[in-house]
Amino acid sequence: MALITVIRHAQASFGAANYDKLSPLGHRQSKALGAALRAQGWQWPGKVMIGSQLRHRETLEGIAEGYGAEADPVVHPGLNEFDFTALLKAHEQGDAIPEKTTGDRAAHFRQLKATVLAWQADEIAEPPERYADFVARVEDARASAEGDTLMVSSGGAISQMIRRVLDAPATQQILLQLQMKNCAVNKIVQGRNGAYLHGFNETPHIDATNADEMLTYS
């Protein structure tokens, strides 16, 4: 049996021109998570994987620093997030206003849910990526694990991976995604007879003294 530890990236730059980089808080979250994992007795695995997005790499670097380990990751595109902005524009047939998705968190998440559900139902005529292709690349990333493996990814890809392990309907992906905290730890046990969810949305770096700062979702 092998343990796949899949971690969502730390807080990125929500509302900024470039979302794909960690905020100052995100850097603190990732280091705190690394220290917490070490304190728990979690063992640094032999294989480390990330997507090609900067927030994945920066999160891994923070985790490794906090843990006291060296990270030499394999980059796998299956761990990249789907392109929500491009998907929204396709859904709105080019009429989307970027400010609608970047300035208001509540509006952002409402639009995210509606757009993903339409995408899964194949109701978006020319999406930047077909939902079936997204599913396939995420599955390929999970299949690329070798023994105990650490993956750093994004909420959509991780939620897709989990819902497939649970054999849940496609619509459960976005419901899982909307619950996922920054730096959340998810664990999948994988063996000859299948894969099993062993942990979901865990935050060992958050406690009563730091929750007001460390608990974030976007």
C-alpha angles and dihedrals in degrees: 000000000000131000120225111197110198117190127190115227120263122257110311127198101286111191094012125118089251111040093175100087132070122261118230087262090051091058090051091048094053094049091046090051092052091052091047093050090052091049089052091056095247109159122231105245131232095243127047124188134185138172119249094258119111094233089060093053094044091050092050091049090053093047091049092049093049092046095043097239139125116244123206102169132196110226113225121179090212088076093058120108120249113258101259096178093053091042091052092050090052090048092051091043092242097311098103117126110220092216089064090068103035109044105044118050095197092051090045093056094044090053092044092055095046093046095048092049090051090047093052090049089053090241095133109088101208110013119178087241130014114242091234090056091050090052091049096051093047090050090050090054092053091047089054092066114115115199114313105002136181118212127185113198144135134283097257096049093044093048090049090052092050096047090053091050088051091045087230126158117275091250090067091068096076092042090055091044094054090055096050118112126211110272090012114167118223124182131203123186110211126192144146094287098048144285129296133195108245101171138007133197095345118172110190090166092064123081138154093279098054105025094106089061105028102044108089136143105195 
